[in-house]
Amino acid sequence: MVTDTDTIEDTRESAVQSALGAVRSAGVPIVGDRRRALMHHKFTVVDGEWVQTGSSNYTDREVYRNNNNAIVVQSRNLAANYTAEFEKMFAGGQFGPSKPAGVPHRALSIAGSRVESYFSPQDRGAAHMIRWVGSARQRVHFLAFAFTHDGVGDAMLERARAGVEVAGIFETSGSTTDFSEFKRLKEAGLEVLLDGNPYTMHHKVIVIDDRVSIFGSFNFSSSADRDNDENLLIVEDVGVAAAFEAEYQRVRATAINPPVRR
């Protein structure tokens, strides 16, 4: 297991220490990143064949209260990519900018769908996000826990000026600061809303033209792009896009008509 050192040293949270204790008691070694930036991955590889990833941390709050996503993919090639990322950290002790670039399979075909697989910071995920947003011809819908990357914001504004429907939901916390893209997109006339979840809207998702889904641990931020350990999947599949679009519409409905906060 690899995790952020802050998690290992979080003695204030008894549940965290209990969970880590259960892992250690099973004989599982745990490696921390030992640096200020975040080891922000949330993925598991099983038997070199199955990959589970997404936005959801492995906590009760993330599963039962926060808005999150997770996907399980059966693919030895994708598992090889995530295993390579894991070994750089676990065996090599390489985190953040110190990790060497490259994965065994940059672009893959999984069950007939094209998948691109990226890891931060070496792969500069924001550039790929911007490239795909720039390809939109009909609509861009997004769900963003943290959206502070000017380049991604620029790409969305450019598409909106070109007549593409661009709309999204921001997590409320932090979105009214000067760093957030919320105000800039709102003032440009885009339909951007603050989420209605009384807890946290933790998604990091972009859906393009009901066909392409961008998701993973990667927030739309410079920290995710240049400092943190992150993973990002870009999937061309109408079924996956439909699932994310359904979640977008559900979160949007809650943002428009939020429950009473107690």
C-alpha positions as MATLAB code, in Angstrom:
seq = 'MVTDTDTIEDTRESAVQSALGAVRSAGVPIVGDRRRALMHHKFTVVDGEWVQTGSSNYTDREVYRNNNNAIVVQSRNLAANYTAEFEKMFAGGQFGPSKPAGVPHRALSIAGSRVESYFSPQDRGAAHMIRWVGSARQRVHFLAFAFTHDGVGDAMLERARAGVEVAGIFETSGSTTDFSEFKRLKEAGLEVLLDGNPYTMHHKVIVIDDRVSIFGSFNFSSSADRDNDENLLIVEDVGVAAAFEAEYQRVRATAINPPVRR';
ca = [
       0.000    0.000    0.000;
       1.097    3.572   -0.789;
      -0.519    6.555    0.883;
       0.094   10.174    1.792;
       2.288   10.550    4.866;
      -0.239   12.978    6.339;
      -2.691   10.064    6.465;
      -0.209    7.859    8.307;
       0.509   10.605   10.826;
      -3.135   11.635   11.329;
      -3.374   10.605   14.965;
      -6.462   12.792   15.540;
      -8.648   10.479   13.461;
      -9.100    7.217   15.343;
     -10.935    5.621   12.392;
      -7.942    6.280   10.118;
      -5.511    4.715   12.562;
      -7.843    1.769   13.108;
      -8.039    1.105    9.372;
      -4.271    1.402    8.929;
      -3.820   -0.888   11.935;
      -6.002   -3.527   10.267;
      -3.866   -3.311    7.120;
      -0.614   -3.601    9.081;
      -1.915   -6.510   11.148;
      -2.545   -8.391    7.906;
       1.152   -8.014    7.093;
       0.684   -5.391    4.380;
       3.606   -2.929    4.144;
       2.640    0.752    3.904;
       4.818    3.375    2.189;
       4.284    7.122    2.692;
       5.303    9.847    0.267;
       7.238   11.953    2.809;
       6.652   15.283    1.095;
       4.371   18.310    1.277;
       2.495   17.805   -2.010;
      -0.234   15.166   -2.077;
      -0.110   11.488   -2.930;
      -3.641   11.941   -4.218;
      -4.258    8.630   -6.004;
      -7.272    6.492   -5.204;
      -6.694    3.248   -7.096;
      -6.332   -0.483   -6.515;
      -4.876   -3.107   -8.845;
      -5.928   -6.744   -8.368;
      -4.116   -9.774   -9.854;
      -2.543   -7.677  -12.608;
      -5.905   -7.627  -14.368;
      -8.453   -5.459  -12.531;
      -8.176   -1.718  -11.872;
     -10.460    0.250   -9.566;
     -10.074    4.029   -9.715;
     -12.036    7.279   -9.580;
     -12.527   10.235   -7.263;
     -13.519    8.380   -4.101;
     -11.135    8.100   -1.174;
     -11.449    4.960    0.925;
     -13.429    6.506    3.778;
     -16.972    6.231    5.149;
     -17.640    9.897    4.408;
     -16.565    9.601    0.787;
     -18.762    6.542    0.219;
     -21.890    7.536    2.127;
     -22.020   11.355    2.149;
     -19.900   12.937   -0.570;
     -20.618   12.847   -4.306;
     -18.001   10.578   -5.892;
     -17.388    8.145   -8.701;
     -15.552    4.860   -9.066;
     -15.005    2.504  -11.954;
     -13.747   -1.094  -12.132;
     -12.030   -2.069  -15.382;
     -10.832   -5.513  -16.473;
      -7.754   -4.946  -18.629;
      -4.257   -6.365  -18.238;
      -2.802   -3.470  -20.228;
      -4.470   -0.826  -18.056;
      -3.461   -2.786  -14.951;
       0.140   -2.734  -16.243;
      -0.015    1.081  -16.387;
      -1.310    1.406  -12.838;
       1.132   -1.223  -11.571;
       4.018    0.708  -13.125;
       2.839    3.884  -11.348;
       2.502    1.980   -8.069;
       5.997    0.471   -8.313;
       7.597    3.860   -8.969;
       6.270    4.956   -5.576;
       6.280    1.736   -3.554;
       9.546    0.152   -4.716;
      11.366    3.186   -6.075;
      10.346    5.764   -3.491;
       9.724    8.199   -6.353;
       6.897   10.687   -5.940;
       5.788   13.839   -7.718;
       8.289   15.347  -10.181;
      10.931   12.736   -9.245;
       8.990    9.939  -10.947;
      10.223    8.960  -14.410;
       7.745    9.503  -17.237;
       6.135    6.779  -19.243;
       3.731    3.873  -18.948;
       3.591    0.615  -20.922;
       0.360    1.493  -22.778;
      -0.491    5.170  -23.272;
      -3.529    4.520  -25.470;
      -5.544    1.333  -25.139;
      -8.566   -0.392  -26.606;
     -10.779   -1.902  -23.906;
     -13.925   -3.776  -24.991;
     -13.877   -1.770  -28.206;
     -13.542    1.613  -26.490;
     -10.507    3.879  -26.790;
      -8.882    4.797  -23.472;
      -6.033    7.202  -22.703;
      -4.178    6.730  -19.396;
      -2.156    9.509  -17.741;
      -0.339   10.087  -14.452;
       0.730   13.309  -12.810;
       2.858   15.224  -12.706;
       4.967   13.643  -15.436;
       2.177   13.468  -18.030;
       0.783   17.007  -17.524;
      -2.840   15.913  -17.392;
      -4.255   19.423  -17.835;
      -2.881   19.622  -21.393;
      -4.826   16.497  -22.353;
      -7.929   17.823  -20.633;
      -7.605   21.086  -22.594;
      -7.064   19.194  -25.852;
     -10.253   17.218  -25.440;
     -12.341   20.176  -24.258;
     -11.148   21.991  -27.377;
     -12.529   19.146  -29.510;
     -16.117   19.619  -28.241;
     -18.698   20.373  -30.921;
     -22.004   20.177  -29.025;
     -21.655   20.253  -25.232;
     -19.305   20.122  -22.282;
     -20.683   19.221  -18.854;
     -18.440   19.076  -15.813;
     -18.450   18.353  -12.082;
     -15.549   19.943  -10.220;
     -14.468   19.666   -6.611;
     -11.632   22.122   -7.259;
     -11.417   24.166  -10.464;
      -8.612   26.730  -10.395;
      -6.674   25.954  -13.588;
      -6.828   28.989  -15.903;
      -5.932   26.961  -18.977;
      -8.862   24.591  -18.521;
     -11.100   27.590  -17.867;
      -9.814   29.275  -21.032;
     -10.598   26.168  -23.081;
     -14.161   26.075  -21.784;
     -14.699   29.762  -22.473;
     -13.345   29.383  -26.002;
     -15.793   26.544  -26.693;
     -18.672   28.575  -25.252;
     -17.807   31.485  -27.562;
     -17.873   29.006  -30.458;
     -21.464   28.100  -29.645;
     -20.843   24.923  -27.662;
     -23.038   24.411  -24.589;
     -20.720   24.548  -21.566;
     -22.184   24.023  -18.110;
     -21.025   22.641  -14.786;
     -21.341   22.239  -11.048;
     -18.716   23.469   -8.579;
     -18.232   22.245   -5.037;
     -19.388   25.191   -2.924;
     -16.390   25.288   -0.586;
     -13.616   27.408   -2.115;
     -15.547   28.389   -5.235;
     -16.108   31.998   -4.187;
     -12.375   32.690   -3.788;
     -10.317   34.620   -6.324;
      -8.521   31.377   -7.286;
     -11.650   29.591   -8.494;
     -12.830   29.669  -12.113;
     -16.453   29.897  -10.918;
     -16.790   33.682  -11.035;
     -15.069   33.985  -14.423;
     -17.293   31.369  -16.046;
     -20.418   32.760  -14.363;
     -19.721   36.300  -15.556;
     -19.227   34.966  -19.096;
     -22.807   33.700  -19.051;
     -22.158   29.986  -18.619;
     -24.586   27.929  -16.561;
     -22.347   27.148  -13.601;
     -23.886   26.293  -10.252;
     -22.730   25.659   -6.710;
     -23.548   22.165   -5.512;
     -26.456   21.402   -3.178;
     -24.870   18.549   -1.231;
     -24.683   19.566    2.453;
     -21.443   17.592    2.589;
     -18.990   17.623   -0.368;
     -19.301   17.379   -4.150;
     -16.017   15.543   -4.762;
     -16.261   14.606   -8.460;
     -13.603   15.575  -11.008;
     -15.419   14.793  -14.266;
     -15.820   16.282  -17.743;
     -18.274   14.814  -20.285;
     -17.800   15.893  -23.905;
     -20.424   15.490  -26.646;
     -22.098   12.565  -24.820;
     -19.149   10.454  -25.964;
     -15.944   11.233  -24.067;
     -15.502   11.074  -20.286;
     -12.516   12.548  -18.419;
     -12.198   11.446  -14.809;
      -9.924   10.143  -12.041;
      -8.273   11.669   -8.996;
      -7.214   14.755  -10.993;
      -8.703   18.065   -9.800;
      -8.714   20.908  -12.320;
      -5.761   22.638  -10.665;
      -2.090   23.449  -11.140;
      -1.254   21.398   -8.044;
      -2.773   18.305   -9.646;
      -0.932   19.062  -12.877;
       2.536   19.849  -11.510;
       2.982   18.590   -7.945;
       0.631   15.823   -6.818;
       0.606   12.130   -7.660;
      -2.591   11.737   -9.706;
      -4.214    9.551  -12.328;
      -6.495   10.502  -15.200;
      -8.526    8.400  -17.626;
     -10.028    9.639  -20.896;
     -12.581    7.162  -22.199;
     -14.380    7.286  -25.554;
     -17.491    5.250  -24.825;
     -21.115    6.345  -25.057;
     -22.181    4.038  -22.206;
     -19.632    5.445  -19.771;
     -20.491    8.980  -20.916;
     -24.192    8.283  -20.350;
     -23.502    7.136  -16.789;
     -21.542   10.299  -16.019;
     -24.150   12.479  -17.739;
     -26.866   10.914  -15.565;
     -24.815   11.746  -12.479;
     -24.280   15.289  -13.760;
     -28.023   15.760  -14.154;
     -28.668   14.336  -10.686;
     -26.110   16.654   -9.061;
     -27.450   19.582  -11.106;
     -30.992   18.925   -9.895;
     -29.758   18.953   -6.300;
     -27.862   22.197   -6.933;
     -31.034   23.841   -8.285;
     -33.207   22.505   -5.464;
     -30.900   21.707   -2.533;
     -32.109   19.911    0.585;
     -32.516   21.881    3.778;
     -29.154   22.093    5.519;
     -29.420   21.038    9.150;
];
